[in-house]
Amino acid sequence: MSYQAKIKRYLQILQLLEKSKFPTIAELLYRIVDSGIKVSDRQLKRDIESLRDEFGINIQYSTLHRGYFLENEEQTFPYFLKLLELSQNIDLLTSYLKEGSNISEIIDFEDYNSFKGLQFIRDIAFSIKQQTEINLNYKRFDGETEKEYSLQPYLLREYLNRWYMIGILTDTREIRTFGLDRIVELQDSGKRFKKDEKTDIHSLFRNIIGITVSEFDTPQEIELVCTFYMGNLLKTLPLHSSQQVISETADTIVLSYKMGINFELRQRLLMMSTQAKVVKPISLKNELKEMLAEAQNFYKNT
């Protein structure tokens, strides 16, 4: 059985569980087969067990409703589903290449550099899982000479179509972020490490957007007053998972967040500054006002 056939079945199972209320095995089987995917009753049950046991997708059976459902799907499920969809799309593009199609006539990539460093993802993910230290040669974007680092890898993170590795430097115990596109060479040292229980890197990054984080920062209550257009755009593309709609009129939409204030958030807010205004906290509002005034003066002097 091919890997891609398994991906298609997994994707169908999860999409049906997401959209349907307590489907039975018979209902899942009928809908999957009806979509053109060949699967037996026995194979379907094995797929559900595999999703649960191998990938941590919490698929449960309700004796009350006599059907399957996803429990706590907001944790692992969205990310796993995204990876499955990405894998299926890559398979489609690969089939185009095999047919001799010119991909550039089908897809216009914004920046080919966003693919740089992707070859390291597999090795980094393996080191994170095995808890082994990584040695790497790294060259920053500002053109400085290569530097050697040794770190304990904790997390891979994607932001704006670029990938980053987050870990703790073995010598200084500092949390550092490395862009995969700036890695020159990477090796697994084979040296095992024990994760620092006092530093929850996953929680730190859940509280921010982007890649700039400090273990000393705490999430803050942020409130934005947006134009009707920008508010609706943010409804479909939230700034952060904590986003909530406070109020809505014919002209404005007020949104709230609980998140850390970092470089990437300031960037995003400045980009929206003609259609979204910070009202809380006052310190962030004043900081953005100063930055906009500096930008205005910069343009006046050029």
Backbone bond lengths (Angstrom), bond angles and torsions (degrees), N, CA, C in turn:
res aa  C-N    CA-C-N  psi(-1)  N-CA   C-N-CA  omega(-1)  CA-C   N-CA-C  phi
1 M - - - 1.465 - - 1.524 109.21 -
2 S 1.320 117.87 127.54 1.456 121.61 -174.48 1.531 111.01 -72.55
3 Y 1.331 113.40 154.38 1.462 120.68 178.78 1.523 110.80 -61.84
4 Q 1.342 116.63 -42.85 1.460 120.04 -177.57 1.526 111.90 -67.43
5 A 1.335 117.14 -32.58 1.475 119.83 176.40 1.526 110.07 -64.33
6 K 1.336 115.85 -39.07 1.464 120.37 178.08 1.534 110.82 -65.73
7 I 1.349 116.75 -41.16 1.465 121.59 178.42 1.530 110.16 -59.62
8 K 1.332 116.69 -43.53 1.471 121.03 -179.31 1.525 110.57 -63.29
9 R 1.335 116.94 -39.91 1.469 119.64 179.26 1.526 110.51 -67.26
10 Y 1.331 116.39 -46.14 1.466 120.40 178.63 1.526 110.75 -56.16
11 L 1.334 115.26 -45.36 1.463 120.63 -177.97 1.522 110.68 -62.66
12 Q 1.315 117.12 -43.82 1.461 121.21 179.35 1.526 111.38 -63.72
13 I 1.330 117.32 -44.14 1.464 121.31 -179.96 1.527 111.00 -59.11
14 L 1.330 116.48 -48.03 1.464 120.61 -176.88 1.522 112.51 -69.10
15 Q 1.325 116.59 -37.85 1.468 119.57 177.98 1.523 111.01 -66.18
16 L 1.324 117.44 -37.85 1.463 121.07 178.01 1.521 111.34 -69.30
17 L 1.332 117.01 -39.95 1.464 120.39 178.21 1.526 110.96 -66.55
18 E 1.329 116.40 -32.43 1.461 120.42 179.77 1.524 111.21 -70.88
19 K 1.335 116.67 -37.53 1.465 121.03 -172.88 1.535 113.26 -94.04
20 S 1.330 117.39 -26.05 1.465 120.89 -174.59 1.521 111.69 -101.06
21 K 1.308 116.08 157.10 1.461 121.81 177.55 1.514 110.04 -101.17
22 F 1.322 115.28 109.41 1.457 123.23 174.94 1.540 113.28 50.75
23 P 1.345 117.99 57.04 1.470 119.07 177.67 1.524 111.22 -69.56
24 T 1.321 116.65 145.17 1.459 121.77 176.05 1.528 109.05 -83.82
25 I 1.321 115.57 171.35 1.471 120.07 176.47 1.520 109.75 -59.91
26 A 1.344 116.16 -41.05 1.470 120.57 -179.23 1.526 111.30 -62.69
27 E 1.347 116.68 -40.85 1.471 120.81 179.59 1.527 111.01 -68.18
28 L 1.334 116.99 -42.49 1.459 120.94 177.48 1.528 110.45 -61.96
29 L 1.311 115.70 -45.16 1.470 120.85 -179.16 1.520 110.87 -60.77
30 Y 1.327 116.23 -44.87 1.470 120.56 -178.54 1.530 110.92 -62.53
31 R 1.326 117.07 -45.81 1.468 120.75 -176.70 1.526 112.03 -69.22
32 I 1.335 116.38 -37.53 1.467 119.52 179.49 1.517 110.57 -68.25
33 V 1.306 117.04 -46.13 1.474 120.98 178.34 1.526 110.16 -64.05
34 D 1.335 116.49 -38.42 1.465 121.07 179.49 1.526 111.87 -64.20
35 S 1.349 117.13 -25.23 1.466 120.93 178.99 1.528 112.38 -81.85
36 G 1.354 115.44 -2.86 1.463 119.39 177.00 1.514 114.66 100.43
37 I 1.337 116.67 7.38 1.464 120.58 -179.49 1.528 108.98 -101.83
38 K 1.329 116.71 125.98 1.456 121.11 -179.75 1.517 110.22 -81.04
39 V 1.327 116.47 126.81 1.462 121.51 178.29 1.525 108.84 -158.86
40 S 1.330 116.32 143.99 1.460 121.52 177.48 1.522 109.88 -98.37
41 D 1.320 116.15 167.10 1.460 122.16 177.53 1.532 110.12 -57.87
42 R 1.336 115.59 -43.52 1.463 121.20 -178.72 1.535 111.25 -65.85
43 Q 1.339 116.19 -42.83 1.460 120.70 -179.34 1.524 110.96 -65.53
44 L 1.334 116.85 -39.22 1.457 121.56 179.75 1.528 110.75 -61.70
45 K 1.304 117.03 -43.21 1.473 120.87 178.63 1.525 110.52 -65.24
46 R 1.346 117.14 -38.00 1.463 120.15 177.10 1.528 111.32 -65.46
47 D 1.342 116.84 -37.76 1.461 121.37 178.54 1.529 110.82 -63.48
48 I 1.330 116.62 -42.41 1.466 120.56 179.16 1.523 110.21 -63.56
49 E 1.345 116.90 -42.10 1.465 120.93 177.47 1.527 111.00 -63.79
50 S 1.328 116.72 -39.55 1.457 121.44 179.90 1.526 111.42 -65.87
51 L 1.330 117.01 -43.18 1.465 121.14 177.84 1.529 110.55 -61.39
52 R 1.310 115.94 -36.28 1.466 120.46 -178.53 1.536 111.70 -77.06
53 D 1.332 116.37 -48.43 1.461 120.27 -171.42 1.528 113.61 -84.39
54 E 1.331 117.71 -37.54 1.461 120.92 -174.94 1.534 112.87 -91.17
55 F 1.347 116.95 -31.13 1.461 119.83 -173.65 1.526 113.76 -115.12
56 G 1.321 117.03 -1.89 1.461 119.99 174.99 1.518 114.99 74.00
57 I 1.347 117.97 17.66 1.464 121.10 176.93 1.526 107.58 -82.05
58 N 1.317 116.02 117.28 1.460 121.09 -170.72 1.532 111.55 -81.16
59 I 1.331 115.83 79.10 1.466 122.12 177.23 1.520 108.26 -91.51
60 Q 1.321 116.26 120.87 1.459 121.36 -177.67 1.533 110.59 -120.27
61 Y 1.334 114.15 159.84 1.469 120.24 176.57 1.525 108.97 -109.32
62 S 1.329 116.08 127.94 1.462 121.26 179.14 1.526 109.61 -94.95
63 T 1.329 116.61 115.97 1.466 119.73 176.99 1.524 110.99 -69.91
64 L 1.347 115.54 -27.57 1.463 119.74 179.20 1.524 111.18 -68.30
65 H 1.338 116.08 -46.83 1.469 120.66 -177.86 1.529 112.98 -95.49
66 R 1.332 116.07 -6.72 1.468 122.62 179.29 1.533 112.11 55.31
67 G 1.322 114.67 48.40 1.459 119.91 178.49 1.518 111.13 -162.24
68 Y 1.328 115.26 172.90 1.470 121.62 -177.35 1.528 111.24 -92.82
69 F 1.337 115.03 153.64 1.465 120.26 177.28 1.524 109.43 -153.55
70 L 1.352 115.86 163.04 1.457 122.46 177.81 1.526 108.83 -96.92
71 E 1.329 116.48 124.93 1.460 121.06 178.97 1.521 109.38 -103.35
72 N 1.344 116.73 132.31 1.472 122.34 -178.70 1.519 111.76 54.33
73 E 1.357 115.81 43.80 1.458 119.42 -175.56 1.520 114.29 -68.39
74 E 1.344 117.17 -14.28 1.459 119.29 -178.72 1.526 112.15 -70.99
75 Q 1.336 118.72 -11.65 1.463 120.66 -176.85 1.530 111.89 -85.53
76 T 1.314 118.12 -70.89 1.466 121.79 -174.22 1.515 112.60 -96.70
77 F 1.307 116.84 -34.18 1.457 122.42 -169.85 1.528 115.03 -54.18
78 P 1.359 120.32 -51.05 1.469 119.21 -176.42 1.520 113.26 -58.57
79 Y 1.334 116.89 -37.59 1.458 120.69 -178.31 1.530 110.98 -71.32
80 F 1.320 115.78 -42.85 1.465 119.95 179.65 1.522 110.33 -64.92
81 L 1.334 116.46 -41.31 1.460 120.48 179.17 1.528 110.57 -62.91
82 K 1.331 116.74 -39.90 1.465 121.15 178.54 1.525 110.71 -61.70
83 L 1.348 116.74 -41.96 1.462 120.87 179.57 1.522 111.45 -66.24
84 L 1.328 117.20 -39.04 1.462 120.45 177.18 1.520 111.29 -63.20
85 E 1.333 116.11 -43.58 1.466 120.25 179.23 1.522 110.87 -64.24
86 L 1.343 116.12 -39.20 1.459 120.51 177.94 1.524 110.49 -64.06
87 S 1.334 116.54 -42.93 1.456 120.96 179.42 1.522 111.41 -62.07
88 Q 1.328 116.42 -40.34 1.466 120.16 179.70 1.525 110.82 -66.75
89 N 1.339 116.75 -38.83 1.466 120.34 178.56 1.529 111.46 -66.41
90 I 1.338 116.08 -38.20 1.467 120.05 177.34 1.521 110.03 -64.03
91 D 1.330 116.69 -38.71 1.465 120.97 177.88 1.528 110.59 -62.07
92 L 1.326 116.38 -39.27 1.469 120.62 178.74 1.532 110.52 -64.27
93 L 1.341 116.53 -44.70 1.460 120.64 179.36 1.526 110.93 -64.38
94 T 1.344 116.41 -38.00 1.462 120.22 178.15 1.523 111.19 -62.43
95 S 1.332 116.16 -38.89 1.468 119.49 178.34 1.522 111.23 -65.01
96 Y 1.332 117.42 -35.76 1.470 121.01 175.96 1.528 110.59 -62.46
97 L 1.355 115.70 -42.36 1.458 120.04 -179.73 1.529 111.09 -64.38
98 K 1.335 116.10 -40.33 1.461 120.02 179.07 1.523 111.90 -64.42
99 E 1.331 115.41 -29.19 1.470 120.00 178.51 1.527 111.75 -80.36
100 G 1.337 115.87 -5.09 1.457 119.48 -179.76 1.514 113.88 86.36
101 S 1.336 117.11 15.41 1.471 120.43 -179.45 1.523 110.55 -74.05
102 N 1.320 116.09 150.37 1.459 122.33 175.51 1.531 107.94 -89.63
103 I 1.351 116.04 106.73 1.464 120.85 -175.42 1.522 111.43 -58.98
104 S 1.334 117.90 -34.21 1.464 121.01 -177.70 1.518 112.18 -64.31
105 E 1.338 117.25 -19.57 1.457 120.49 177.20 1.528 111.56 -84.70
106 I 1.333 116.08 -10.88 1.466 121.47 -178.19 1.524 111.60 -107.60
107 I 1.336 115.55 -41.10 1.460 120.98 -176.04 1.515 109.58 -128.24
108 D 1.321 115.84 134.64 1.466 121.87 177.14 1.521 107.66 -109.68
109 F 1.337 116.98 101.54 1.455 121.22 179.18 1.521 110.02 -76.87
110 E 1.338 115.83 136.52 1.458 120.30 -178.24 1.526 111.53 -66.50
111 D 1.326 116.20 -39.77 1.462 119.22 -174.46 1.524 108.95 -153.88
112 Y 1.322 116.52 114.49 1.463 119.20 -179.44 1.527 111.72 -65.72
113 N 1.351 117.54 -21.43 1.459 120.68 -179.84 1.525 112.61 -64.95
114 S 1.352 116.63 -18.91 1.466 119.05 179.14 1.531 111.75 -66.56
115 F 1.349 116.85 -13.52 1.466 120.32 177.80 1.521 112.22 -89.54
116 K 1.336 117.34 -12.33 1.457 120.41 -178.34 1.528 110.41 -64.90
117 G 1.311 115.82 135.35 1.457 121.05 176.58 1.509 115.20 89.11
118 L 1.326 117.47 -7.72 1.459 119.38 -177.97 1.528 112.18 -64.18
119 Q 1.329 116.24 -21.93 1.471 119.54 179.81 1.524 111.93 -66.26
120 F 1.342 117.17 -15.61 1.466 120.64 -179.32 1.528 113.11 -87.55
121 I 1.333 117.77 -13.35 1.473 120.77 -172.91 1.520 111.92 -57.16
122 R 1.314 116.71 -46.07 1.469 120.12 -176.42 1.526 111.26 -61.47
123 D 1.335 116.94 -46.44 1.472 120.40 -178.29 1.527 110.75 -66.38
124 I 1.331 116.98 -39.65 1.473 120.06 179.86 1.526 110.13 -65.83
125 A 1.339 116.36 -44.93 1.464 120.17 179.12 1.531 110.77 -59.56
126 F 1.337 116.28 -38.96 1.467 120.26 178.87 1.530 110.35 -64.52
127 S 1.351 116.73 -43.19 1.471 120.95 -179.75 1.531 110.97 -65.41
128 I 1.347 116.89 -37.28 1.467 120.22 177.63 1.519 110.02 -63.79
129 K 1.313 115.79 -45.03 1.467 120.26 -178.64 1.531 111.70 -65.58
130 Q 1.342 116.32 -41.63 1.464 120.87 -177.78 1.523 113.03 -83.55
131 Q 1.349 116.09 -9.16 1.468 122.10 -177.10 1.526 110.77 56.22
132 T 1.339 114.54 56.52 1.463 120.96 176.09 1.524 109.06 -119.72
133 E 1.331 116.08 143.40 1.457 121.42 -177.28 1.525 111.75 -70.29
134 I 1.340 115.23 153.04 1.460 122.55 -178.55 1.530 109.15 -118.60
135 N 1.330 115.57 138.28 1.465 122.25 170.92 1.523 107.52 -108.46
136 L 1.329 116.94 133.49 1.453 119.00 -179.41 1.513 112.34 -144.37
137 N 1.323 114.60 152.11 1.456 122.69 169.57 1.528 106.81 -102.21
138 Y 1.332 116.27 130.73 1.467 120.90 -170.63 1.521 110.27 -134.70
139 K 1.329 115.91 137.90 1.455 121.45 177.76 1.514 108.89 -126.07
140 R 1.322 116.70 117.30 1.462 121.31 -176.93 1.519 111.31 -70.61
141 F 1.339 115.18 163.48 1.463 120.64 -176.44 1.525 113.16 -66.99
142 D 1.332 116.72 -21.02 1.461 119.04 -177.29 1.529 112.88 -80.27
143 G 1.344 116.33 5.92 1.457 120.25 171.73 1.515 115.40 86.92
144 E 1.322 118.39 10.37 1.460 119.74 179.50 1.526 109.61 -68.80
145 T 1.328 116.05 164.57 1.454 120.19 -178.94 1.529 110.33 -67.25
146 E 1.332 114.94 161.17 1.458 120.37 179.97 1.527 111.14 -61.56
147 K 1.323 114.93 144.22 1.459 120.83 175.23 1.515 109.06 -126.68
148 E 1.322 115.74 148.44 1.460 121.28 177.59 1.531 109.65 -98.14
149 Y 1.319 115.12 137.36 1.465 120.64 179.34 1.525 109.31 -133.47
150 S 1.300 114.81 151.79 1.455 122.13 170.60 1.523 106.97 -126.34
151 L 1.319 116.65 126.30 1.461 118.40 -177.83 1.513 112.11 -145.79
152 Q 1.325 113.17 162.78 1.462 121.59 174.27 1.523 106.94 -98.61
153 P 1.340 118.10 110.83 1.471 120.56 -175.57 1.531 111.88 -77.07
154 Y 1.339 115.75 136.34 1.465 120.74 -178.23 1.525 112.68 -118.45
155 L 1.339 116.57 -32.28 1.465 118.00 -167.55 1.522 111.47 -156.41
156 L 1.334 116.01 141.90 1.460 122.97 166.61 1.520 107.43 -104.13
157 R 1.336 116.89 135.32 1.462 120.34 -176.78 1.522 110.06 -136.78
158 E 1.323 115.46 136.35 1.468 121.47 177.13 1.518 108.85 -105.84
159 Y 1.337 116.21 134.07 1.462 121.02 177.37 1.524 108.74 -147.94
160 L 1.324 115.40 125.11 1.465 122.41 -179.61 1.526 111.72 50.86
161 N 1.335 114.92 46.70 1.471 123.12 175.55 1.521 113.91 67.39
162 R 1.324 117.81 17.30 1.455 121.07 174.20 1.535 108.89 -124.35
163 W 1.330 114.79 151.43 1.452 119.84 -175.47 1.531 111.26 -109.43
164 Y 1.340 114.66 145.21 1.460 121.80 -176.99 1.530 110.06 -135.85
165 M 1.327 115.07 148.57 1.459 121.60 174.10 1.525 108.15 -110.17
166 I 1.318 116.42 130.01 1.457 121.59 179.08 1.521 108.31 -114.06
167 G 1.323 115.53 134.02 1.451 119.57 179.23 1.512 111.47 -158.96
168 I 1.324 115.51 -173.81 1.463 122.67 179.49 1.525 108.22 -114.67
169 L 1.336 116.79 124.65 1.460 121.01 177.84 1.523 109.72 -63.06
170 T 1.324 115.66 135.14 1.467 119.48 -174.59 1.521 112.54 -68.67
171 D 1.336 118.01 -28.63 1.462 119.39 -176.40 1.528 112.95 -87.91
172 T 1.330 117.58 -47.28 1.475 120.36 -174.86 1.528 113.52 -96.94
173 R 1.354 117.66 -11.30 1.471 123.28 -177.51 1.524 111.56 63.86
174 E 1.319 116.37 23.57 1.468 122.36 179.67 1.527 110.16 -87.35
175 I 1.336 116.44 138.99 1.462 120.61 174.33 1.524 108.35 -74.78
176 R 1.334 117.97 125.28 1.459 121.72 -178.25 1.525 110.78 -131.56
177 T 1.323 114.78 149.86 1.466 122.14 177.88 1.525 108.81 -117.01
178 F 1.335 116.27 131.52 1.455 121.83 -179.64 1.534 109.84 -122.80
179 G 1.337 115.74 125.12 1.455 119.69 174.49 1.517 110.42 -72.29
180 L 1.323 117.03 129.37 1.459 119.63 -177.60 1.525 112.05 -62.92
181 D 1.343 116.41 -28.10 1.459 119.50 -179.18 1.529 112.44 -73.27
182 R 1.344 117.76 -10.87 1.463 121.33 178.84 1.529 112.31 -103.79
183 I 1.331 117.48 -0.27 1.464 121.23 177.72 1.527 109.36 -78.62
184 V 1.327 115.60 126.46 1.461 121.03 179.45 1.526 110.45 -90.07
185 E 1.322 115.33 -42.09 1.462 120.72 -179.34 1.511 109.04 -150.22
186 L 1.335 116.05 145.63 1.474 120.44 -177.13 1.525 109.22 -143.29
187 Q 1.345 115.55 136.82 1.456 120.64 178.27 1.524 110.26 -141.24
188 D 1.318 115.38 141.23 1.464 120.92 172.39 1.522 107.25 -82.15
189 S 1.336 116.39 123.02 1.465 120.21 -176.52 1.526 112.49 -74.77
190 G 1.333 116.10 -20.64 1.458 119.90 -175.85 1.517 113.15 82.90
191 K 1.328 116.98 -5.10 1.461 121.78 -179.13 1.527 109.85 -84.40
192 R 1.324 116.54 119.46 1.457 121.43 -177.62 1.530 110.92 -75.43
193 F 1.348 115.09 151.56 1.459 120.00 175.00 1.528 109.29 -138.88
194 K 1.312 115.51 159.14 1.459 121.48 176.73 1.518 108.17 -106.20
195 K 1.325 116.66 129.59 1.462 120.46 -177.22 1.521 111.50 -63.15
196 D 1.330 114.23 141.76 1.464 121.83 179.37 1.529 108.91 -74.69
197 E 1.326 116.89 110.53 1.460 121.13 -177.31 1.526 112.70 -68.93
198 K 1.341 116.97 -20.30 1.467 120.70 -179.45 1.528 112.03 -79.02
199 T 1.332 117.27 -19.15 1.465 121.46 -177.50 1.524 109.47 -113.49
200 D 1.318 116.14 104.35 1.463 121.75 179.55 1.537 108.68 -94.60
201 I 1.326 116.09 87.07 1.460 121.00 -175.95 1.526 111.23 -63.19
202 H 1.317 117.05 -37.41 1.469 119.57 179.94 1.531 110.84 -60.50
203 S 1.319 117.15 -42.53 1.473 120.36 179.28 1.517 111.11 -66.66
204 L 1.344 116.49 -39.64 1.465 119.99 179.11 1.522 111.00 -58.03
205 F 1.315 117.19 -43.37 1.459 120.69 -176.88 1.525 112.74 -79.67
206 R 1.327 117.18 -22.97 1.462 119.15 174.70 1.523 111.06 -67.58
207 N 1.325 116.90 -22.82 1.467 121.52 -176.02 1.522 113.77 -91.18
208 I 1.336 117.53 4.05 1.466 119.99 -178.26 1.520 110.71 -135.56
209 I 1.331 115.15 171.63 1.453 120.76 162.91 1.520 106.73 -109.28
210 G 1.322 117.04 153.60 1.453 119.87 177.72 1.509 113.83 84.97
211 I 1.338 116.47 -150.27 1.462 121.48 -170.57 1.522 113.62 -129.88
212 T 1.331 117.89 -2.07 1.463 120.67 -179.06 1.519 109.58 -93.75
213 V 1.330 116.09 117.06 1.466 119.44 -174.95 1.520 110.06 -142.66
214 S 1.324 115.59 151.12 1.459 121.94 174.45 1.519 108.07 -135.21
215 E 1.326 115.66 137.18 1.470 119.35 -179.62 1.523 112.09 -68.84
216 F 1.338 116.61 -10.08 1.465 120.73 -179.33 1.534 112.27 -94.50
217 D 1.338 117.28 -9.15 1.460 121.08 179.61 1.524 110.58 -80.66
218 T 1.312 116.68 144.62 1.463 121.61 175.91 1.525 108.94 -119.80
219 P 1.337 118.30 145.68 1.467 120.85 178.42 1.526 111.54 -60.15
220 Q 1.326 115.74 143.71 1.464 121.18 -179.51 1.523 110.31 -123.29
221 E 1.327 115.23 155.95 1.462 121.19 175.78 1.531 108.22 -78.55
222 I 1.325 115.92 121.14 1.464 121.39 -178.53 1.529 108.37 -121.70
223 E 1.326 115.87 138.34 1.468 120.64 -179.48 1.526 109.26 -130.33
224 L 1.332 115.28 131.57 1.462 121.82 179.29 1.516 110.44 -119.80
225 V 1.329 115.80 137.86 1.457 121.43 169.71 1.525 106.57 -105.44
226 C 1.317 116.17 117.27 1.468 121.34 -173.68 1.527 111.02 -114.71
227 T 1.326 114.94 154.53 1.459 118.65 168.73 1.523 107.96 -64.45
228 F 1.313 116.29 162.58 1.465 120.04 -178.94 1.527 110.68 -58.55
229 Y 1.338 116.19 -40.49 1.466 120.68 -179.44 1.523 111.05 -64.47
230 M 1.347 117.22 -51.08 1.462 120.60 -177.54 1.519 111.44 -66.43
231 G 1.325 116.92 -37.42 1.456 119.70 177.89 1.514 112.10 -61.06
232 N 1.326 116.54 -43.19 1.462 120.03 178.75 1.525 111.63 -68.82
233 L 1.333 116.60 -34.09 1.462 120.26 176.77 1.529 110.25 -64.52
234 L 1.347 116.15 -41.83 1.461 120.00 179.22 1.529 111.85 -70.28
235 K 1.313 117.39 -24.58 1.464 119.80 174.75 1.531 110.65 -63.21
236 T 1.328 115.77 -38.12 1.467 120.11 -179.57 1.519 112.30 -85.56
237 L 1.348 116.93 -27.35 1.469 122.03 179.13 1.530 108.78 -129.36
238 P 1.338 118.53 75.84 1.465 121.11 -174.92 1.526 112.57 -59.97
239 L 1.326 114.48 144.70 1.467 119.76 174.89 1.526 110.89 -64.81
240 H 1.339 115.77 -36.05 1.463 120.95 -174.12 1.522 108.56 -155.69
241 S 1.327 115.94 156.78 1.471 120.43 -177.10 1.525 113.11 -64.56
242 S 1.341 117.89 -18.81 1.473 121.06 -179.59 1.526 112.74 -83.34
243 Q 1.308 118.05 0.73 1.471 121.78 -174.64 1.530 112.21 -58.93
244 Q 1.331 115.15 132.65 1.465 122.41 176.63 1.524 109.53 -135.04
245 V 1.346 116.37 145.15 1.460 121.06 174.89 1.520 108.25 -89.19
246 I 1.354 116.37 119.36 1.463 121.00 -179.48 1.523 111.08 -86.88
247 S 1.339 115.94 -47.59 1.461 120.11 -179.82 1.518 109.44 -154.21
248 E 1.316 114.92 163.88 1.464 120.02 -176.57 1.532 109.35 -150.95
249 T 1.339 116.14 131.89 1.461 121.72 174.89 1.524 107.65 -126.26
250 A 1.323 115.43 -174.25 1.460 119.61 178.88 1.523 112.07 -68.73
251 D 1.350 116.77 -19.85 1.466 120.56 -175.64 1.523 114.58 -113.37
252 T 1.321 116.81 -30.49 1.466 119.29 -174.43 1.526 112.13 -134.52
253 I 1.320 114.10 157.42 1.463 122.48 173.98 1.527 107.07 -131.42
254 V 1.340 116.59 128.43 1.458 121.50 -179.78 1.526 108.70 -103.51
255 L 1.328 115.42 126.60 1.466 122.08 -178.00 1.524 110.14 -118.96
256 S 1.329 116.08 148.48 1.465 120.11 177.04 1.527 109.64 -125.42
257 Y 1.347 114.98 154.74 1.460 122.14 179.82 1.522 108.97 -142.78
258 K 1.321 115.86 157.77 1.457 121.71 167.57 1.516 106.35 -128.47
259 M 1.338 115.37 103.07 1.451 120.07 -173.12 1.520 111.01 -159.21
260 G 1.329 115.48 166.28 1.448 120.96 177.36 1.523 111.42 -78.18
261 I 1.314 115.90 148.16 1.466 121.40 179.11 1.524 108.28 -97.45
262 N 1.322 115.86 115.69 1.456 120.18 -178.42 1.530 110.90 -136.80
263 F 1.318 116.25 -174.62 1.462 122.45 -176.80 1.520 111.71 -58.80
264 E 1.333 116.92 -45.86 1.467 120.68 -176.26 1.526 111.79 -65.92
265 L 1.333 117.92 -38.16 1.463 120.45 177.76 1.525 110.12 -64.35
266 R 1.320 117.04 -44.46 1.470 119.98 177.99 1.526 110.70 -59.02
267 Q 1.323 116.66 -41.93 1.463 120.60 177.87 1.521 111.59 -58.43
268 R 1.325 115.53 -48.22 1.468 120.12 -178.01 1.524 111.29 -63.74
269 L 1.322 116.86 -40.52 1.462 120.73 -179.81 1.525 111.33 -67.36
270 L 1.329 117.23 -38.06 1.458 120.44 177.17 1.531 110.81 -65.40
271 M 1.326 116.37 -37.15 1.467 120.42 178.35 1.529 111.59 -63.06
272 M 1.338 116.00 -29.95 1.463 120.48 -177.60 1.524 112.84 -99.78
273 S 1.325 117.29 9.60 1.462 121.18 -166.45 1.527 115.12 -62.07
274 T 1.332 118.85 -20.18 1.470 119.90 177.20 1.525 111.64 -85.00
275 Q 1.357 117.03 -10.56 1.462 119.66 -177.13 1.528 113.71 -132.59
276 A 1.324 116.95 1.38 1.469 120.28 177.57 1.524 108.80 -146.78
277 K 1.315 116.43 130.18 1.469 121.56 -175.94 1.522 110.07 -123.05
278 V 1.337 115.72 132.03 1.463 121.40 175.84 1.522 109.21 -77.41
279 V 1.329 116.74 129.27 1.470 120.49 174.79 1.534 111.12 -112.92
280 K 1.331 116.16 -22.55 1.463 121.57 175.84 1.525 108.27 -142.14
281 P 1.341 116.83 140.91 1.469 128.58 -6.14 1.534 110.78 -76.97
282 I 1.304 116.14 158.48 1.467 122.01 -178.94 1.531 110.93 -60.87
283 S 1.327 116.56 -36.44 1.470 120.25 -178.77 1.528 111.28 -61.44
284 L 1.330 117.20 -41.45 1.464 120.57 178.46 1.528 110.70 -69.80
285 K 1.334 116.29 -40.00 1.464 120.52 177.40 1.527 110.87 -58.06
286 N 1.329 117.25 -47.17 1.464 121.38 -179.30 1.525 111.66 -66.43
287 E 1.312 116.04 -37.47 1.464 120.39 178.98 1.531 110.92 -62.97
288 L 1.334 116.88 -43.15 1.465 120.72 179.07 1.525 111.19 -67.85
289 K 1.331 117.03 -36.27 1.468 120.55 177.01 1.529 110.49 -61.30
290 E 1.321 116.34 -41.21 1.469 120.59 178.77 1.531 110.76 -66.05
291 M 1.316 116.88 -40.02 1.466 120.71 -179.78 1.527 110.96 -66.77
292 L 1.330 116.85 -38.74 1.466 120.50 177.78 1.527 111.14 -68.29
293 A 1.329 116.19 -35.68 1.469 119.96 177.46 1.531 109.98 -66.58
294 E 1.330 116.64 -39.38 1.463 120.71 177.05 1.525 110.92 -63.14
295 A 1.320 116.49 -39.90 1.463 120.40 178.84 1.527 110.56 -64.64
296 Q 1.331 115.82 -40.83 1.462 119.95 179.23 1.529 110.78 -62.96
297 N 1.317 116.39 -43.45 1.461 120.28 178.52 1.526 111.41 -65.52
298 F 1.330 115.98 -36.42 1.465 120.43 179.09 1.528 110.45 -61.45
299 Y 1.336 116.62 -42.13 1.464 120.20 179.18 1.528 111.81 -71.33
300 K 1.335 116.44 -31.54 1.463 119.25 178.49 1.525 111.69 -65.88
301 N 1.323 115.71 -32.86 1.460 121.02 -175.54 1.523 113.78 -90.41
302 T 1.331 117.45 9.59 1.469 119.65 -179.85 1.521 110.51 -119.96
